Amino acid sequence: MDKRLLDILCCPVSKTPVRLLGKSELDALNVAIGQGQVDTVAGIPVRAPLTEGLITIDRKVIYRIDDGIPVMLPEEGIGTPQLRDFPAAA
């Protein structure tokens, strides 16, 4: 993802800046998705694993990236509190 774009993106709800998901975070998220344990903020089950994602710097919400395009819709966010084995902050 273009660094300039990443620098201006933020959560559309809280306005918190975002960063790219790390590999361990992405792996943990995809395991939970595979186990059917992940819903969007709107309560819709997430069925497809993510290849890329953004996370707010406060680690509360994840947004997927589809074909290099960040999907920053509030209802499409994934709340991290539902993720039992999400890695701790580095």
Secondary structure, DSSP 8 states (H G I E B T S, - for coil): --HHHHHH-B-TTT--BEEE--HHHHHHHHHHHHTT--B-TTS-B--S--SSEEEETTSSEEEEEETTEE---GGG-EEGGG-TT-----
